[in-house]
Amino acid sequence: MRNVMTSVCVFTGSSPGALDAYADAARGLARALVARQQTLVYGGATVGLMGVLADTVLHEGGKVIGVIPAHLEAKEVAHQGLTELRVVDSMHERKSVMADLSDGVIALPGGLGTLEELFEMLTWAQLGLHRKPCGVLNVAGYFDRLLAFLDHAVAQRFMSEPHRGLLLADDCPAALLDRMDSYEAVETGKWLDRDIA
């Protein structure tokens, strides 16, 4: 069954990063979302790539839902111009709410928080807790080493090929969204070396 995405959760950094290409990619993804009338769900901040992404969606006439924990509301400077801002109690609640509000997940370049959020969504997909597509926008090869590591995990039999396929990757926002729109979840067990009845 094909996935129909009306809203997309994007994880990305509260820093702009070292390259202008990262902000350019955030703007490109924002425009692609608006062109498809897909609501952006993100971490609710005004800073870094998060702010660039949200500001561009809003400037282009799109809808943005931000989700931010109370303890980060001041630190990350919560965006007050969003379509909707939800302030939650914890990081765990933030991820849960973002997952519930979205039909797919994309990671732009970011640090530990971005990776942790992405991998929790991938783990949930592996365990069959959701069937939403997950992707990375591989700007300027930012995720090359991560993708190579996942291939290494498959080679070392810590991950199956179907589960490696849970993470889509592209360097073009429109192409990535196309792949996510045509994504079909694969039914497979988690374990490589034993059958579970």
C-alpha positions as a printed NumPy array, in Angstrom:
array([[  0.   ,   0.   ,   0.   ],
       [  1.499,   3.324,  -1.097],
       [  2.094,   6.082,   1.384],
       [  0.174,   9.331,   0.912],
       [  2.044,  12.163,   2.568],
       [  0.134,  15.269,   3.575],
       [  2.664,  16.233,   6.243],
       [  6.391,  15.616,   6.539],
       [  8.497,  15.718,   9.686],
       [ 11.953,  17.193,   9.133],
       [ 14.784,  16.764,  11.623],
       [ 17.726,  19.125,  11.233],
       [ 20.291,  21.17 ,  13.088],
       [ 19.87 ,  24.187,  15.331],
       [ 23.162,  25.298,  13.743],
       [ 23.496,  26.498,  10.145],
       [ 26.54 ,  24.268,   9.57 ],
       [ 29.759,  25.113,   7.766],
       [ 28.491,  25.263,   4.175],
       [ 26.   ,  27.587,   2.492],
       [ 24.797,  24.471,   0.665],
       [ 23.031,  23.281,   3.827],
       [ 20.785,  26.344,   4.055],
       [ 20.24 ,  26.241,   0.297],
       [ 19.067,  22.638,   0.615],
       [ 16.727,  23.543,   3.487],
       [ 15.179,  26.231,   1.284],
       [ 14.903,  23.788,  -1.618],
       [ 13.164,  21.203,   0.552],
       [ 10.824,  23.871,   1.934],
       [  9.791,  24.924,  -1.567],
       [  9.278,  21.298,  -2.617],
       [  6.995,  20.691,   0.378],
       [  4.924,  23.782,  -0.381],
       [  4.659,  22.833,  -4.06 ],
       [  3.105,  19.525,  -2.968],
       [  0.902,  21.203,  -0.34 ],
       [  2.58 ,  19.16 ,   2.384],
       [  2.628,  20.558,   5.907],
       [  6.036,  20.832,   7.565],
       [  6.358,  19.348,  11.052],
       [  9.626,  20.287,  12.752],
       [ 11.29 ,  21.121,  16.054],
       [  9.785,  24.578,  16.481],
       [ 12.927,  26.744,  16.647],
       [ 13.985,  29.894,  14.817],
       [ 17.706,  29.105,  14.852],
       [ 20.002,  27.247,  12.461],
       [ 18.68 ,  25.146,   9.603],
       [ 15.468,  24.683,  11.568],
       [ 14.715,  28.375,  11.253],
       [ 15.718,  28.56 ,   7.588],
       [ 13.411,  25.658,   6.773],
       [ 10.383,  27.009,   8.652],
       [ 10.842,  30.592,   7.458],
       [ 11.008,  29.471,   3.828],
       [  7.878,  27.324,   4.069],
       [  6.018,  30.246,   5.643],
       [  7.363,  32.738,   3.094],
       [  6.172,  30.449,   0.283],
       [  2.682,  30.254,   1.796],
       [  2.91 ,  26.803,   3.355],
       [  1.842,  25.441,   6.722],
       [  4.27 ,  24.743,   9.568],
       [  3.675,  22.945,  12.856],
       [  6.467,  23.308,  15.399],
       [  6.914,  21.045,  18.422],
       [  9.322,  22.14 ,  21.128],
       [  9.905,  21.055,  24.751],
       [  9.387,  23.728,  27.392],
       [ 13.019,  23.496,  28.547],
       [ 14.221,  24.357,  25.022],
       [ 11.598,  26.983,  24.281],
       [ 13.884,  29.846,  25.342],
       [ 17.243,  28.193,  24.541],
       [ 16.365,  27.357,  20.935],
       [ 14.181,  30.478,  20.601],
       [ 10.76 ,  29.057,  19.786],
       [  9.33 ,  30.359,  16.516],
       [  6.309,  32.573,  17.235],
       [  5.184,  32.963,  13.611],
       [  4.218,  29.378,  12.841],
       [  0.854,  28.047,  11.728],
       [  0.869,  26.162,  15.027],
       [  3.391,  25.84 ,  17.879],
       [  3.054,  23.047,  20.392],
       [  5.05 ,  23.262,  23.614],
       [  5.478,  19.84 ,  25.222],
       [  6.963,  18.568,  28.47 ],
       [  9.898,  16.459,  27.259],
       [ 12.094,  15.385,  24.362],
       [ 10.302,  12.024,  24.357],
       [  6.931,  13.717,  24.002],
       [  8.32 ,  15.968,  21.269],
       [  9.346,  12.975,  19.144],
       [  6.07 ,  11.181,  19.772],
       [  3.985,  14.206,  18.794],
       [  6.093,  14.873,  15.689],
       [  5.713,  11.244,  14.634],
       [  1.958,  11.31 ,  15.183],
       [  1.557,  14.496,  13.137],
       [  3.549,  13.34 ,  10.103],
       [  3.273,  10.843,   7.258],
       [  7.002,  10.682,   6.512],
       [ 10.348,  11.717,   7.957],
       [ 13.338,  13.499,   6.428],
       [ 16.668,  14.375,   8.015],
       [ 18.652,  17.332,   6.757],
       [ 22.222,  17.774,   8.014],
       [ 22.416,  18.053,  11.782],
       [ 24.201,  16.719,  14.839],
       [ 23.447,  14.243,  17.602],
       [ 19.85 ,  15.327,  18.099],
       [ 19.049,  15.009,  14.405],
       [ 20.63 ,  11.562,  14.195],
       [ 18.977,  10.343,  17.388],
       [ 15.546,  11.457,  16.155],
       [ 16.062,   9.856,  12.749],
       [ 17.283,   6.56 ,  14.157],
       [ 14.435,   6.298,  16.616],
       [ 11.996,   6.6  ,  13.711],
       [ 13.981,   3.997,  11.748],
       [ 13.981,   1.65 ,  14.735],
       [ 10.226,   2.038,  15.112],
       [  9.863,   1.204,  11.401],
       [ 12.11 ,  -1.853,  11.79 ],
       [  9.92 ,  -3.069,  14.65 ],
       [  6.752,  -2.508,  12.644],
       [  5.451,   0.301,  14.852],
       [  4.873,   2.492,  11.804],
       [  5.032,   2.21 ,   8.01 ],
       [  6.157,   5.755,   7.201],
       [  9.013,   6.428,   4.782],
       [ 12.244,   7.805,   6.244],
       [ 14.841,   9.617,   4.199],
       [ 17.937,  11.773,   4.315],
       [ 18.613,  14.722,   2.051],
       [ 22.256,  14.028,   1.359],
       [ 23.496,  17.579,   0.9  ],
       [ 27.099,  17.862,  -0.317],
       [ 27.687,  14.226,   0.683],
       [ 26.965,  14.992,   4.349],
       [ 25.475,  11.549,   5.003],
       [ 27.88 ,   9.523,   2.828],
       [ 29.772,   8.024,   5.766],
       [ 26.562,   7.255,   7.641],
       [ 25.129,   5.432,   4.643],
       [ 28.407,   3.538,   4.221],
       [ 28.283,   2.547,   7.889],
       [ 24.792,   1.11 ,   7.44 ],
       [ 26.085,  -0.928,   4.5  ],
       [ 28.87 ,  -2.137,   6.805],
       [ 26.267,  -3.124,   9.423],
       [ 24.544,  -5.249,   6.77 ],
       [ 27.846,  -6.86 ,   5.74 ],
       [ 28.557,  -7.688,   9.393],
       [ 25.061,  -9.181,   9.842],
       [ 23.786,  -6.676,  12.37 ],
       [ 21.135,  -5.473,   9.933],
       [ 19.182,  -7.102,   7.123],
       [ 19.091,  -5.761,   3.587],
       [ 15.348,  -4.993,   3.841],
       [ 15.957,  -2.977,   6.991],
       [ 18.816,  -1.137,   5.306],
       [ 16.255,  -0.216,   2.679],
       [ 14.156,   1.572,   5.281],
       [ 16.384,   4.637,   4.887],
       [ 16.013,   6.385,   1.557],
       [ 18.622,   8.895,   0.411],
       [ 18.846,  11.479,  -2.341],
       [ 20.569,  14.811,  -2.906],
       [ 17.509,  16.367,  -4.61 ],
       [ 14.49 ,  17.374,  -2.476],
       [ 11.901,  16.65 ,  -5.173],
       [ 13.454,  13.286,  -6.027],
       [ 13.555,  12.279,  -2.365],
       [  9.905,  13.23 ,  -1.889],
       [  9.01 ,  11.266,  -5.042],
       [ 10.724,   8.194,  -3.631],
       [  8.967,   8.643,  -0.304],
       [  5.588,   9.018,  -2.023],
       [  6.112,   5.692,  -3.823],
       [  7.561,   3.906,  -0.762],
       [  5.984,   0.62 ,   0.238],
       [  6.833,  -0.813,   3.645],
       [  8.379,  -4.284,   3.589],
       [  7.089,  -6.957,   5.933],
       [ 10.111,  -8.685,   7.446],
       [ 11.251,  -9.964,  10.807],
       [ 13.919,  -8.132,  12.769],
       [ 16.175, -11.131,  13.369],
       [ 18.655, -12.455,  10.829],
       [ 19.482, -15.818,  12.351],
       [ 16.236, -17.182,  13.741],
       [ 12.579, -17.465,  12.854],
       [  9.99 , -16.001,  15.178],
       [  6.661, -17.799,  15.226]])
